[in-house]
Each structure stands twice: as structure tokens, then as C-alpha cells.
Amino acid sequence: MTENQPKSRTEKNKLQKKLRRDVGRAIDDFSMIEAGDKVMVCISGGKDSLTMLDILLSLQRHAPIEFELVAVNLDQKQPGFPEHVLPEYFQQLGVKYHIIEEDTYSLVTDMVPEGKTYCGWCSRFRRGILYTHARQHGFTKIALGHHRDDIIETLFLNMFHGGKLKTMPAKLLSDDGENVVIRPLAYCKEVEIERYSQLVGMPIIPCNLCGSQENLQRPKIKAMLKDWDALYPGRLENIFRATTDVVPSHLLDTKLHDFEFEKKPGLPQIAIKSL
């Protein structure tokens, strides 16, 4: 045993406890998992989804309620994708798993014009396939591996490029009303997830589809937030906290707040002059 091994083990244990605490708090705050749930844990092969599976399995072993976890991977037939890696890893963990094979890769690359990003169509196809699989196999929850940093990045992507004040919710009823999506890593920091996946030695499979494209907006937002975090410690924490403490009456959305209230006695009149 080398000198660094005990230190790595200690660091791994500390990170696992921190991630378990954050995931447990998110599950409790948003009522993500209940007794009898059958949870479809969506695994892409990246660090986030594999860490989510690891932590959920750990929590399941000590939870006061019983619920089922099934790892589900959508094999989109990307060239060079190592099909054997995830099944072998799931078997090693002793977790039930499903592998769905759908060639969305060819569809996306044929449909999207050169120079445009694949992410929109790729995620739409993936979501539809996973939602259908969840309905067909009786899953009550669909767990996705988005973390705190994804939520913050999405907030700015929607503001800068969509003109909307919205992000990824920790728990969501799908548009068709038939699936409940949860994000157990909502309180977890990406840097801690990345380090934990390294210490555990997870078989990370990079995405060679959207990850290979240039001029994507999310990496630019990520770089901006990384700079802010270095220059202004605590800023990202405050931004994330703001998503949990919203005051609709102090925004300008007429669909969220009734601005047609009658004038109450004692309130000053506002003079409006004709131009």
C-alpha cells in the first residue's frame, strides 16, 4: 500500500458522506422517492449519472423505506461506443439494468444541418424513448443526473438565449402527465462529483456526439461561472439559493401576479401625463 492510498480512501469517504448528505436532503426537500417507488436511474456513462447511481445505491441500503432501483442506459449507436462497459459495471454493482438500443445517432446527424448543434434533437429523441420505456415497465420515477452547476448554467442559458427566467426543476411532472422526473444531484457540486468518480474509479464514457462540437453555448456559460467562482467566492451559492427563494410579485410576469388590484385608501396616486 502506497502512502497516498490511505489519504485517497479518507478523501473518498468524506466525499461520499458529503454527496450522500446532499442527495438525501434533496430527496427529502422535494419528496423525490417514496415507499414502493420503482426508480429508473438513467445512465449515460458520464461521471454525473454514474455517481448518482452509486449514491442512490448507498442510500437504498440504509433507507428506512423500500424502493427499487433499475439502471437504464440508452445505447444511441454512436460510433465507437463501448457497449460492454456499462453492462459489466452494472453486474459488478449487482444492480438490475436495462439496455435500450435505438439508433438516434443516425437520425440526429442526418437531420441537423452542418454547423448546427445536435443537443436539441438528441435530447428530444432520448427523452421520448426513456419516457416510453418508463411507462411500459411500470417505473414511478425517472432519475436524471443533473447537478447544481447544470441548474445554474441552464438558468443563464435561458436568460441569455431564450429570454426566460427558468431552469431545471428538482422534480417535474412531464408534459404528458405520465412521468415524474427527479434530479437527486440537485444540491451537489460538479467538482465534488468529478473528484468522487475519479477516486472510485468509475468507467467514464465520454459523449462523442455533442461533446465534439464547437461553439456550444453551455461551455461558454460554464467558463463564465468558473471565473466568477474564482473571483467572487460564494457567488454561485447565492445564485443557486436565489432559485429556491423566488418572489413572483417582484418580477414583471403578469401571468404570475395580479397587477389589477384596486387602489387601497392611503396609497398615493401615480400621475400619468399624455405625451
Secondary structure as GFF3:
##gff-version 3
##sequence-region A 1 275
A	DSSP	alpha_helix	4	29	.	.	.	ID=ss1
A	DSSP	beta_strand	38	42	.	.	.	ID=ss2
A	DSSP	alpha_helix	47	62	.	.	.	ID=ss3
A	DSSP	beta_strand	68	75	.	.	.	ID=ss4
A	DSSP	alpha_helix	85	93	.	.	.	ID=ss5
A	DSSP	beta_strand	96	101	.	.	.	ID=ss6
A	DSSP	alpha_helix	104	111	.	.	.	ID=ss7
A	DSSP	alpha_helix	119	136	.	.	.	ID=ss8
A	DSSP	beta_strand	141	143	.	.	.	ID=ss9
A	DSSP	alpha_helix	148	162	.	.	.	ID=ss10
A	DSSP	beta_strand	171	173	.	.	.	ID=ss11
A	DSSP	beta_strand	180	182	.	.	.	ID=ss12
A	DSSP	alpha_helix	190	200	.	.	.	ID=ss13
A	DSSP	three_ten_helix	210	212	.	.	.	ID=ss14
A	DSSP	alpha_helix	217	231	.	.	.	ID=ss15
A	DSSP	alpha_helix	235	242	.	.	.	ID=ss16
A	DSSP	three_ten_helix	248	250	.	.	.	ID=ss17
###
